[in-house]
Amino acid sequence: MISTDLQQEVQLDSISYSQLSKVLSQMDSDIFMAIFYQLLNRINQQSPITKQALRQTTMNS
């Protein structure tokens, strides 16, 4: 089941996955980038990544 908030945001009474896919594919990708960066900022505020931790993560990969 898809959220009623999302249904209202994309202005549809009901949403199937195919409808959602069609609507999202027509949206500007800048919107998704903005959402992505906002999520990254929230995550970073909750558990900041230090440069040392980042280096250790990339070295262990």
Biopython code that builds the backbone (N, CA, C, O; Angstrom):
import numpy as np
from Bio.PDB.StructureBuilder import StructureBuilder

atoms = [
    (1, "MET", "N", (0.844, -1.185, 0.000)),
    (1, "MET", "CA", (0.000, 0.000, 0.000)),
    (1, "MET", "C", (0.887, 1.247, 0.000)),
    (1, "MET", "O", (1.884, 1.312, 0.719)),
    (2, "ILE", "N", (0.521, 2.204, -0.791)),
    (2, "ILE", "CA", (1.300, 3.438, -0.920)),
    (2, "ILE", "C", (0.683, 4.514, -0.041)),
    (2, "ILE", "O", (-0.539, 4.602, 0.079)),
    (3, "SER", "N", (1.507, 5.309, 0.555)),
    (3, "SER", "CA", (1.112, 6.346, 1.502)),
    (3, "SER", "C", (0.070, 7.307, 0.926)),
    (3, "SER", "O", (0.141, 7.690, -0.241)),
    (4, "THR", "N", (-0.900, 7.689, 1.766)),
    (4, "THR", "CA", (-1.909, 8.665, 1.336)),
    (4, "THR", "C", (-1.297, 10.047, 1.148)),
    (4, "THR", "O", (-1.759, 10.823, 0.311)),
    (5, "ASP", "N", (-0.253, 10.361, 1.927)),
    (5, "ASP", "CA", (0.442, 11.645, 1.734)),
    (5, "ASP", "C", (1.044, 11.711, 0.336)),
    (5, "ASP", "O", (0.962, 12.737, -0.340)),
    (6, "LEU", "N", (1.643, 10.620, -0.083)),
    (6, "LEU", "CA", (2.240, 10.572, -1.416)),
    (6, "LEU", "C", (1.153, 10.697, -2.482)),
    (6, "LEU", "O", (1.340, 11.391, -3.481)),
    (7, "GLN", "N", (0.028, 10.033, -2.273)),
    (7, "GLN", "CA", (-1.084, 10.135, -3.223)),
    (7, "GLN", "C", (-1.529, 11.584, -3.386)),
    (7, "GLN", "O", (-1.769, 12.040, -4.504)),
    (8, "GLN", "N", (-1.640, 12.307, -2.278)),
    (8, "GLN", "CA", (-2.049, 13.708, -2.344)),
    (8, "GLN", "C", (-0.987, 14.562, -3.029)),
    (8, "GLN", "O", (-1.311, 15.462, -3.803)),
    (9, "GLU", "N", (0.280, 14.276, -2.742)),
    (9, "GLU", "CA", (1.375, 15.069, -3.310)),
    (9, "GLU", "C", (1.414, 14.952, -4.822)),
    (9, "GLU", "O", (1.650, 15.946, -5.509)),
    (10, "VAL", "N", (1.188, 13.769, -5.352)),
    (10, "VAL", "CA", (1.220, 13.582, -6.811)),
    (10, "VAL", "C", (-0.163, 13.730, -7.434)),
    (10, "VAL", "O", (-0.346, 13.493, -8.628)),
    (11, "GLN", "N", (-1.140, 14.127, -6.607)),
    (11, "GLN", "CA", (-2.485, 14.470, -7.052)),
    (11, "GLN", "C", (-3.202, 13.315, -7.746)),
    (11, "GLN", "O", (-3.772, 13.482, -8.824)),
    (12, "LEU", "N", (-3.165, 12.152, -7.120)),
    (12, "LEU", "CA", (-3.893, 10.989, -7.610)),
    (12, "LEU", "C", (-4.772, 10.455, -6.493)),
    (12, "LEU", "O", (-4.377, 10.445, -5.327)),
    (13, "ASP", "N", (-5.992, 10.003, -6.865)),
    (13, "ASP", "CA", (-6.906, 9.450, -5.860)),
    (13, "ASP", "C", (-6.404, 8.120, -5.323)),
    (13, "ASP", "O", (-6.501, 7.842, -4.127)),
    (14, "SER", "N", (-5.877, 7.319, -6.199)),
    (14, "SER", "CA", (-5.275, 6.056, -5.784)),
    (14, "SER", "C", (-4.045, 5.844, -6.653)),
    (14, "SER", "O", (-3.945, 6.381, -7.756)),
    (15, "ILE", "N", (-3.131, 5.069, -6.149)),
    (15, "ILE", "CA", (-1.865, 4.901, -6.864)),
    (15, "ILE", "C", (-1.541, 3.421, -7.008)),
    (15, "ILE", "O", (-1.563, 2.661, -6.040)),
    (16, "SER", "N", (-1.243, 3.040, -8.226)),
    (16, "SER", "CA", (-0.665, 1.723, -8.455)),
    (16, "SER", "C", (0.828, 1.945, -8.674)),
    (16, "SER", "O", (1.262, 3.070, -8.921)),
    (17, "TYR", "N", (1.596, 0.893, -8.587)),
    (17, "TYR", "CA", (3.039, 1.047, -8.786)),
    (17, "TYR", "C", (3.361, 1.540, -10.184)),
    (17, "TYR", "O", (4.322, 2.288, -10.367)),
    (18, "SER", "N", (2.574, 1.133, -11.178)),
    (18, "SER", "CA", (2.843, 1.602, -12.543)),
    (18, "SER", "C", (2.540, 3.092, -12.681)),
    (18, "SER", "O", (3.259, 3.810, -13.375)),
    (19, "GLN", "N", (1.467, 3.565, -12.016)),
    (19, "GLN", "CA", (1.174, 4.996, -12.042)),
    (19, "GLN", "C", (2.276, 5.787, -11.360)),
    (19, "GLN", "O", (2.707, 6.829, -11.854)),
    (20, "LEU", "N", (2.725, 5.284, -10.226)),
    (20, "LEU", "CA", (3.785, 5.959, -9.481)),
    (20, "LEU", "C", (5.056, 6.049, -10.325)),
    (20, "LEU", "O", (5.704, 7.095, -10.370)),
    (21, "SER", "N", (5.401, 4.977, -10.977)),
    (21, "SER", "CA", (6.588, 4.957, -11.822)),
    (21, "SER", "C", (6.484, 5.992, -12.936)),
    (21, "SER", "O", (7.445, 6.706, -13.222)),
    (22, "LYS", "N", (5.314, 6.069, -13.561)),
    (22, "LYS", "CA", (5.107, 7.020, -14.649)),
    (22, "LYS", "C", (5.224, 8.457, -14.154)),
    (22, "LYS", "O", (5.877, 9.278, -14.798)),
    (23, "VAL", "N", (4.600, 8.775, -13.019)),
    (23, "VAL", "CA", (4.633, 10.130, -12.474)),
    (23, "VAL", "C", (6.060, 10.499, -12.060)),
    (23, "VAL", "O", (6.531, 11.596, -12.358)),
    (24, "LEU", "N", (6.738, 9.587, -11.380)),
    (24, "LEU", "CA", (8.095, 9.881, -10.920)),
    (24, "LEU", "C", (9.068, 10.066, -12.074)),
    (24, "LEU", "O", (9.992, 10.876, -11.988)),
    (25, "SER", "N", (8.865, 9.320, -13.152)),
    (25, "SER", "CA", (9.779, 9.449, -14.294)),
    (25, "SER", "C", (9.623, 10.799, -14.989)),
    (25, "SER", "O", (10.524, 11.240, -15.702)),
    (26, "GLN", "N", (8.481, 11.454, -14.782)),
    (26, "GLN", "CA", (8.247, 12.755, -15.408)),
    (26, "GLN", "C", (8.711, 13.917, -14.533)),
    (26, "GLN", "O", (8.726, 15.063, -14.981)),
    (27, "MET", "N", (9.088, 13.628, -13.290)),
    (27, "MET", "CA", (9.525, 14.690, -12.377)),
    (27, "MET", "C", (10.978, 15.070, -12.658)),
    (27, "MET", "O", (11.774, 14.258, -13.130)),
    (28, "ASP", "N", (11.292, 16.303, -12.358)),
    (28, "ASP", "CA", (12.649, 16.821, -12.542)),
    (28, "ASP", "C", (13.615, 16.091, -11.598)),
    (28, "ASP", "O", (13.337, 15.968, -10.405)),
    (29, "SER", "N", (14.720, 15.620, -12.115)),
    (29, "SER", "CA", (15.676, 14.876, -11.302)),
    (29, "SER", "C", (16.312, 15.749, -10.217)),
    (29, "SER", "O", (16.838, 15.224, -9.236)),
    (30, "ASP", "N", (16.269, 17.066, -10.380)),
    (30, "ASP", "CA", (16.795, 17.964, -9.347)),
    (30, "ASP", "C", (16.025, 17.813, -8.036)),
    (30, "ASP", "O", (16.588, 17.989, -6.956)),
    (31, "ILE", "N", (14.750, 17.488, -8.136)),
    (31, "ILE", "CA", (13.940, 17.268, -6.934)),
    (31, "ILE", "C", (14.484, 16.076, -6.157)),
    (31, "ILE", "O", (14.625, 16.131, -4.935)),
    (32, "PHE", "N", (14.786, 15.000, -6.877)),
    (32, "PHE", "CA", (15.306, 13.800, -6.222)),
    (32, "PHE", "C", (16.690, 14.046, -5.624)),
    (32, "PHE", "O", (17.014, 13.531, -4.553)),
    (33, "MET", "N", (17.494, 14.832, -6.319)),
    (33, "MET", "CA", (18.820, 15.166, -5.784)),
    (33, "MET", "C", (18.688, 15.985, -4.502)),
    (33, "MET", "O", (19.434, 15.762, -3.548)),
    (34, "ALA", "N", (17.756, 16.920, -4.471)),
    (34, "ALA", "CA", (17.542, 17.739, -3.278)),
    (34, "ALA", "C", (17.091, 16.864, -2.109)),
    (34, "ALA", "O", (17.565, 17.035, -0.986)),
    (35, "ILE", "N", (16.192, 15.944, -2.365)),
    (35, "ILE", "CA", (15.725, 15.023, -1.322)),
    (35, "ILE", "C", (16.878, 14.165, -0.830)),
    (35, "ILE", "O", (17.037, 13.964, 0.374)),
    (36, "PHE", "N", (17.678, 13.662, -1.749)),
    (36, "PHE", "CA", (18.822, 12.824, -1.405)),
    (36, "PHE", "C", (19.791, 13.572, -0.491)),
    (36, "PHE", "O", (20.234, 13.034, 0.523)),
    (37, "TYR", "N", (20.120, 14.822, -0.857)),
    (37, "TYR", "CA", (21.056, 15.600, -0.048)),
    (37, "TYR", "C", (20.476, 15.953, 1.320)),
    (37, "TYR", "O", (21.206, 16.001, 2.310)),
    (38, "GLN", "N", (19.168, 16.199, 1.379)),
    (38, "GLN", "CA", (18.541, 16.458, 2.674)),
    (38, "GLN", "C", (18.632, 15.219, 3.566)),
    (38, "GLN", "O", (18.905, 15.328, 4.761)),
    (39, "LEU", "N", (18.403, 14.055, 2.985)),
    (39, "LEU", "CA", (18.520, 12.815, 3.757)),
    (39, "LEU", "C", (19.950, 12.593, 4.233)),
    (39, "LEU", "O", (20.169, 12.189, 5.375)),
    (40, "LEU", "N", (20.921, 12.855, 3.367)),
    (40, "LEU", "CA", (22.321, 12.731, 3.765)),
    (40, "LEU", "C", (22.658, 13.669, 4.919)),
    (40, "LEU", "O", (23.357, 13.289, 5.858)),
    (41, "ASN", "N", (22.157, 14.886, 4.840)),
    (41, "ASN", "CA", (22.404, 15.846, 5.922)),
    (41, "ASN", "C", (21.797, 15.369, 7.234)),
    (41, "ASN", "O", (22.422, 15.491, 8.288)),
    (42, "ARG", "N", (20.596, 14.833, 7.180)),
    (42, "ARG", "CA", (19.958, 14.315, 8.406)),
    (42, "ARG", "C", (20.753, 13.161, 8.990)),
    (42, "ARG", "O", (20.959, 13.088, 10.202)),
    (43, "ILE", "N", (21.195, 12.268, 8.131)),
    (43, "ILE", "CA", (21.987, 11.124, 8.594)),
    (43, "ILE", "C", (23.290, 11.616, 9.214)),
    (43, "ILE", "O", (23.700, 11.147, 10.276)),
    (44, "ASN", "N", (23.929, 12.558, 8.547)),
    (44, "ASN", "CA", (25.199, 13.090, 9.036)),
    (44, "ASN", "C", (25.035, 13.797, 10.375)),
    (44, "ASN", "O", (25.929, 13.731, 11.219)),
    (45, "GLN", "N", (23.919, 14.466, 10.581)),
    (45, "GLN", "CA", (23.670, 15.137, 11.858)),
    (45, "GLN", "C", (23.479, 14.123, 12.981)),
    (45, "GLN", "O", (23.858, 14.375, 14.125)),
    (46, "GLN", "N", (22.891, 12.980, 12.650)),
    (46, "GLN", "CA", (22.646, 11.968, 13.666)),
    (46, "GLN", "C", (23.901, 11.174, 14.001)),
    (46, "GLN", "O", (24.099, 10.782, 15.151)),
    (47, "SER", "N", (24.743, 10.937, 13.013)),
    (47, "SER", "CA", (25.979, 10.195, 13.239)),
    (47, "SER", "C", (27.038, 10.704, 12.271)),
    (47, "SER", "O", (27.251, 10.117, 11.210)),
    (48, "PRO", "N", (27.700, 11.793, 12.636)),
    (48, "PRO", "CA", (28.687, 12.401, 11.744)),
    (48, "PRO", "C", (29.825, 11.435, 11.387)),
    (48, "PRO", "O", (30.316, 10.679, 12.225)),
    (49, "ILE", "N", (30.214, 11.491, 10.141)),
    (49, "ILE", "CA", (31.319, 10.664, 9.665)),
    (49, "ILE", "C", (32.591, 11.500, 9.724)),
    (49, "ILE", "O", (32.670, 12.569, 9.118)),
    (50, "THR", "N", (33.567, 11.015, 10.445)),
    (50, "THR", "CA", (34.839, 11.728, 10.515)),
    (50, "THR", "C", (35.695, 11.324, 9.319)),
    (50, "THR", "O", (35.447, 10.293, 8.693)),
    (51, "LYS", "N", (36.682, 12.121, 9.008)),
    (51, "LYS", "CA", (37.584, 11.791, 7.910)),
    (51, "LYS", "C", (38.304, 10.478, 8.184)),
    (51, "LYS", "O", (38.522, 9.680, 7.273)),
    (52, "GLN", "N", (38.671, 10.258, 9.438)),
    (52, "GLN", "CA", (39.366, 9.025, 9.793)),
    (52, "GLN", "C", (38.461, 7.813, 9.571)),
    (52, "GLN", "O", (38.910, 6.806, 9.024)),
    (53, "ALA", "N", (37.213, 7.893, 9.981)),
    (53, "ALA", "CA", (36.278, 6.785, 9.795)),
    (53, "ALA", "C", (36.047, 6.526, 8.314)),
    (53, "ALA", "O", (35.938, 5.373, 7.897)),
    (54, "LEU", "N", (35.971, 7.590, 7.513)),
    (54, "LEU", "CA", (35.793, 7.455, 6.086)),
    (54, "LEU", "C", (36.999, 6.761, 5.454)),
    (54, "LEU", "O", (36.835, 5.881, 4.610)),
    (55, "ARG", "N", (38.215, 7.155, 5.861)),
    (55, "ARG", "CA", (39.416, 6.508, 5.333)),
    (55, "ARG", "C", (39.444, 5.027, 5.670)),
    (55, "ARG", "O", (39.797, 4.199, 4.830)),
    (56, "GLN", "N", (39.072, 4.694, 6.898)),
    (56, "GLN", "CA", (39.065, 3.285, 7.316)),
    (56, "GLN", "C", (38.048, 2.486, 6.512)),
    (56, "GLN", "O", (38.303, 1.338, 6.147)),
    (57, "THR", "N", (36.911, 3.083, 6.239)),
    (57, "THR", "CA", (35.866, 2.402, 5.468)),
    (57, "THR", "C", (36.335, 2.134, 4.046)),
    (57, "THR", "O", (36.127, 1.042, 3.518)),
    (58, "THR", "N", (36.971, 3.131, 3.418)),
    (58, "THR", "CA", (37.404, 2.949, 2.046)),
    (58, "THR", "C", (38.614, 2.017, 1.962)),
    (58, "THR", "O", (38.784, 1.332, 0.953)),
    (59, "MET", "N", (39.446, 1.977, 2.981)),
    (59, "MET", "CA", (40.605, 1.095, 2.979)),
    (59, "MET", "C", (40.184, -0.371, 3.172)),
    (59, "MET", "O", (40.841, -1.278, 2.661)),
    (60, "ASN", "N", (39.102, -0.595, 3.902)),
    (60, "ASN", "CA", (38.625, -1.958, 4.154)),
    (60, "ASN", "C", (37.792, -2.515, 3.001)),
    (60, "ASN", "O", (37.467, -3.702, 2.997)),
    (61, "SER", "N", (37.450, -1.694, 2.044)),
    (61, "SER", "CA", (36.611, -2.148, 0.922)),
    (61, "SER", "C", (37.408, -2.927, -0.090)),
    (61, "SER", "O", (36.857, -3.381, -1.093)),
]
sb = StructureBuilder()
sb.init_structure("model")
sb.init_model(0)
sb.init_chain("A")
sb.init_seg("    ")
for serial, (resi, resn, name, xyz) in enumerate(atoms, 1):
    if name == "N":
        sb.init_residue(resn, " ", resi, " ")
    sb.init_atom(name, np.array(xyz, "f"), 0.0, 1.0, " ", f" {name:<3s}", serial, name[0])
structure = sb.get_structure()
